[in-house]
Amino acid sequence: MVPLRPLLPASMALACLLVGAPLGAAPSPVAPSPAALEAALNDPAPTSLAAVFEPGPGFAPAELEARRAALRERFPDLRWQVAPGTPLNDGRPTLEISVSGSRQEGPTRYRMVANERVALHSHGDRFNGQDVIRESSLVRSGSKDLAVTLVLPDAVLTGQRYDLDVVVDEPLDGAVLAGAVAAVAPSQLLQSAMPELQLEALGGGGIFKTVQAPRDPGSQTWAVLLVHPDGIVTATKRVRVVADKAALAP
């Protein structure tokens, strides 16, 4: 069994940092701008997030700050970027949020990047919740950035079977590739828990599986581990699970 420490908590950065809320809440026209949110996230002061976040249903800014501080301890050069995204079908605006960072641990350097598309909720001039539309992350270590593509849908129907593919984009040239994949339980996400994965030798240049969505709406998060002579890659991907086909592309 191969534990994902310290890779998995970093690759789950966005999944753990912000807390979701039910779909349907309307944003306020006076909500903080993308630039204001980016500035607050990049400001290391413990009080900086209070300018853009307030408590809401299932949303605690104090917990948010604790998670951000823990993530910054892992990656001292952590950097956030926030940009306007494509509006949802119902007209609600979205934001494209990315975070990147690196750290040195002995001879090994870890490089993390995570991306998220969200619709943030607000009541007044601060955010108090979010809907996650799309979310994924990668953490790499080793001498080079192994080119890997994670092929997973952003959303599926309840109970649907779908493909989960992790493809190494470069020829292996005789190199031995090992890997594993597992679903991450909601309780593990909230606690930044680290599942253990059973590594297996891989053929065909990646992981190719068919998986099944839960029977109830919500989300399903997958953790992937790849081990290559050039380094280790961990990835996470959150898949929305919906009951209505119209919600597949909100």
C-alpha positions, 0 to 999 in steps of 0.5 A, a space after each residue: 500500500 502506498 500512502 499519498 502523503 504529502 501529495 494528496 492533501 495538496 492535490 485536494 487544495 481547492 476541494 478542501 479549501 472552499 465549501 460548497 452550497 446548494 445550487 440556486 442561490 442568486 449572487 449579489 450585484 455588489 459582491 467582491 470583484 475577481 480582483 478583490 477576491 484574488 488579492 484577499 486569497 494572496 494576502 497572508 494576513 489571517 484577517 484578509 479573507 474577512 474582507 470578502 467572506 462571511 459565514 453562510 449555510 455550511 460555510 465557515 470563514 474561520 475554517 477556510 482561513 485554517 485550511 488556507 494557512 495549512 496549505 501555505 505551510 505546505 507550499 510557501 510560494 502559494 499563488 492564487 489567480 481569479 478571473 471571470 468565467 463563462 456565465 451559467 445557463 441561468 445567467 449567474 456569473 462564474 469565476 475561474 480560480 487557480 492556485 499553484 505552488 511548490 516546495 522542496 522536501 529533501 532532494 524532492 521538489 513538489 509542484 502543485 496546480 489546481 483549477 476550479 470553476 465556481 459560482 459564488 453566493 453572496 448576501 451583501 458585499 461578501 461571499 457566503 457560499 459557492 457551487 463548484 462547477 468544475 474542479 481538478 488538480 495535479 501534483 508532480 515531483 521528480 526531475 521533469 513534469 510528466 505530461 499526463 491527461 486526466 479524462 473524466 467528465 465534469 458531470 454525470 447522471 446518478 447511477 451512470 457508468 462512465 470512463 475514467 482515463 489517466 493517459 501518459 502523453 509521452 511514449 514510455 520507451 520501455 519505462 515501467 509505469 505503476 498506478 492506482 485510482 480510488 474514490 475519495 469519501 466526502 468525510 476524507 475531503 473535509 478532513 484532508 484525509 489521505 486514502 491509501 492506494 494499491 499500486 499496480 503495474 500498468 500497460 498501455 500508457 495509463 489507467 483506463 477504467 469504467 466506474 459508476 456514479 452514486 445513486 444520489 445527486 451530489 459529487 464524486 471525487 477521484 484520486 489518482 497516483 502514477 509512478 514513473 521513473 521521471 517522477 510521481 504524479 497525483 491528481 484529483 478530479 471532482 465529478 458532479 452527480 446530477 439527476 437531471 440531464 439539463 444539469 449536466 451543462 449548467 
